[in-house]
Amino acid sequence: MTDRPSDNDGLDAADQEIAHRLKASRPVPSANFRGALGRALAADDSRYASRPAPLRLFVTAYLAGGGLLIALGAIVAGGP
């Protein structure tokens, strides 16, 4: 994660005052709204509720296929 720059990085006093006013006047939804929105999105989004039954089989098959292709590429690159 990147660090946030401090409020006074290369700003003169007038620019710092503008930055402070912009930060203070930034609209933020209320906690009630954010909570209701999160619950509504969680209830409406069924993609994350269940996983396909053969998911482990699919993942294993893709990993085996990828490993086979890597091995084949190593053999071809090594050559005779």
Helices and strands as residue ranges (DSSP letters): H 13-24, H 31-44, H 55-78
